[in-house]
Amino acid sequence: MHQRRSRPSGTDGSDYSYRMVVDSRYTKVAKAKSRLSLLFLLQGLVLLGGVTPILLPVVKGEDINVFGLSPAILSSVSLLVGELGRRQSRSIFLKIYLVLSIVAMFLSVVSAMKTGILFEVIQSGVAYCWEIKRLQLIEAVHIIIDVLVKIFAATTTLSLIHNMSPPKKSS
């Protein structure tokens, strides 16, 4: 039976100090990419859960809330652009993702403030609002979760963009 050698032939192990070391930027990029992948997945699940209450009136035969649906469409586009930027390591796509994601977050918060449910939840509490307006309460909780996930994704994306760019040389 053939035995495996513990080290490659032609070396006695004393060449350890001459081996290449991976720059910490590259390990940070790899970690940020994997974290961003999980955040994109979570953001997609939150988006899927948020589209359901928006499209529920359509099933009942009522008019669709275009102002409530536009942040969902914008979030979907931003997720596609962000995933493309993450996979291909393109900082321009990640920057576009950041802008689209922030605009979508702003539109969803404005939409929720238009209905006034966020203020009712803060002032009256969840239990009181649950009895009165279940669907709007679910939408408000969805928006709060969506904002938190987008904030975590934005900070991770900014860190990734910073580490992907080559270091600036001082003169």
C-alpha positions as CSV (number, residue, x, y, z in Angstrom):
1,M,0.0,0.0,0.0
2,H,1.2,3.5,-0.9
3,Q,1.9,5.8,2.0
4,R,1.1,9.5,1.9
5,R,3.9,11.9,2.6
6,S,3.4,14.6,5.2
7,R,5.1,17.4,3.2
8,P,5.9,17.8,-0.5
9,S,9.1,16.5,-1.8
10,G,12.0,18.9,-2.1
11,T,11.3,20.8,1.1
12,D,12.3,20.2,4.6
13,G,9.7,22.6,6.1
14,S,12.1,25.5,6.6
15,D,10.6,27.5,3.8
16,Y,7.6,28.5,5.9
17,S,8.7,32.1,6.3
18,Y,8.8,32.6,2.6
19,R,5.3,31.5,1.8
20,M,2.7,34.0,0.5
21,V,0.2,35.4,2.9
22,V,-3.3,36.3,1.8
23,D,-4.1,40.0,2.3
24,S,-6.8,40.6,5.0
25,R,-8.9,42.6,2.4
26,Y,-9.6,39.4,0.4
27,T,-10.7,37.4,3.5
28,K,-12.9,40.4,4.5
29,V,-14.4,40.4,1.0
30,A,-15.1,36.7,1.1
31,K,-16.8,37.0,4.5
32,A,-18.8,40.0,3.5
33,K,-20.0,38.2,0.3
34,S,-21.2,35.2,2.2
35,R,-22.9,37.5,4.8
36,L,-24.5,39.5,2.0
37,S,-25.8,36.4,0.4
38,L,-27.6,35.4,3.6
39,L,-29.0,39.0,3.9
40,F,-30.2,38.9,0.3
41,L,-32.0,35.6,1.0
42,L,-33.6,37.1,4.1
43,Q,-34.5,40.2,2.3
44,G,-36.1,38.2,-0.4
45,L,-38.2,36.2,2.1
46,V,-39.3,39.4,3.8
47,L,-40.2,40.8,0.4
48,L,-42.2,37.8,-0.4
49,G,-44.1,38.0,2.9
50,G,-44.7,41.7,2.3
51,V,-46.2,41.3,-1.2
52,T,-49.0,39.0,0.1
53,P,-50.9,41.7,2.1
54,I,-50.5,44.2,-0.8
55,L,-51.9,41.8,-3.4
56,L,-54.7,40.5,-1.1
57,P,-57.2,43.2,-2.1
58,V,-56.7,42.2,-5.8
59,V,-58.0,38.8,-4.9
60,K,-61.1,40.3,-3.3
61,G,-61.8,42.4,-6.4
62,E,-60.7,45.7,-5.0
63,D,-58.3,48.2,-6.5
64,I,-54.5,47.6,-6.1
65,N,-52.5,50.0,-4.0
66,V,-49.9,51.2,-6.5
67,F,-48.1,53.3,-4.0
68,G,-47.8,50.2,-1.7
69,L,-46.7,48.0,-4.6
70,S,-44.0,50.2,-6.0
71,P,-41.5,49.7,-3.1
72,A,-41.9,45.9,-3.5
73,I,-41.1,46.2,-7.2
74,L,-38.2,48.5,-6.5
75,S,-36.9,46.1,-3.8
76,S,-37.1,43.2,-6.3
77,V,-35.0,45.1,-8.9
78,S,-32.5,46.1,-6.2
79,L,-32.1,42.6,-5.1
80,L,-31.4,41.4,-8.6
81,V,-28.9,44.1,-9.2
82,G,-27.3,43.5,-5.8
83,E,-27.0,39.8,-6.4
84,L,-25.4,40.4,-9.8
85,G,-22.9,42.8,-8.2
86,R,-22.1,40.3,-5.3
87,R,-21.5,37.4,-7.7
88,Q,-19.5,39.3,-10.2
89,S,-17.7,41.5,-7.6
90,R,-18.9,44.7,-9.4
91,S,-18.9,47.7,-7.1
92,I,-21.0,49.7,-9.5
93,F,-23.9,47.2,-9.2
94,L,-23.6,47.2,-5.5
95,K,-23.8,51.0,-5.4
96,I,-26.9,50.9,-7.6
97,Y,-28.3,48.2,-5.2
98,L,-27.7,50.6,-2.3
99,V,-29.5,53.5,-4.0
100,L,-32.5,51.4,-5.1
101,S,-32.8,49.7,-1.7
102,I,-32.7,53.0,0.2
103,V,-35.3,54.5,-2.2
104,A,-37.5,51.4,-1.8
105,M,-37.1,51.6,2.0
106,F,-38.1,55.3,2.0
107,L,-41.1,54.7,-0.2
108,S,-42.4,51.8,2.1
109,V,-42.0,54.0,5.2
110,V,-43.8,56.9,3.5
111,S,-46.6,54.5,2.5
112,A,-46.9,53.2,6.0
113,M,-46.9,56.7,7.4
114,K,-49.6,57.6,5.0
115,T,-51.9,55.1,6.6
116,G,-50.7,56.1,10.1
117,I,-50.4,52.5,11.4
118,L,-46.8,53.0,12.5
119,F,-47.8,55.8,14.9
120,E,-50.7,53.7,16.2
121,V,-48.5,50.8,16.9
122,I,-46.0,53.0,18.8
123,Q,-48.6,54.8,20.8
124,S,-51.2,52.1,21.5
125,G,-49.2,48.9,21.5
126,V,-49.4,45.8,19.4
127,A,-52.2,44.1,21.3
128,Y,-54.6,47.0,20.9
129,C,-53.9,47.4,17.2
130,W,-54.2,43.6,16.6
131,E,-57.8,43.7,17.6
132,I,-58.7,46.6,15.3
133,K,-56.5,46.4,12.2
134,R,-54.8,43.1,11.7
135,L,-53.8,43.5,8.1
136,Q,-52.3,46.9,8.6
137,L,-50.5,45.8,11.7
138,I,-48.9,42.9,9.8
139,E,-47.9,45.4,7.1
140,A,-46.3,47.7,9.7
141,V,-44.4,44.9,11.3
142,H,-43.2,43.8,7.9
143,I,-42.0,47.3,7.1
144,I,-40.1,47.5,10.4
145,I,-38.4,44.1,9.7
146,D,-37.7,45.2,6.1
147,V,-36.0,48.4,7.3
148,L,-33.8,46.5,9.8
149,V,-32.7,43.9,7.2
150,K,-32.0,46.6,4.7
151,I,-29.9,48.5,7.2
152,F,-27.8,45.4,7.9
153,A,-27.5,44.7,4.2
154,A,-26.5,48.3,3.5
155,T,-23.7,48.3,6.1
156,T,-22.4,45.0,4.8
157,T,-22.5,46.2,1.2
158,L,-20.6,49.4,2.2
159,S,-18.0,47.3,3.9
160,L,-17.8,45.0,0.8
161,I,-17.4,48.0,-1.6
162,H,-14.7,49.5,0.6
163,N,-12.7,46.2,0.8
164,M,-13.2,45.5,-2.9
165,S,-11.6,48.7,-4.1
166,P,-7.9,48.7,-4.4
167,P,-6.0,50.5,-1.5
168,K,-5.1,54.0,-2.2
169,K,-1.4,54.7,-2.5
170,S,-0.1,57.6,-0.4
171,S,2.4,59.9,-2.1
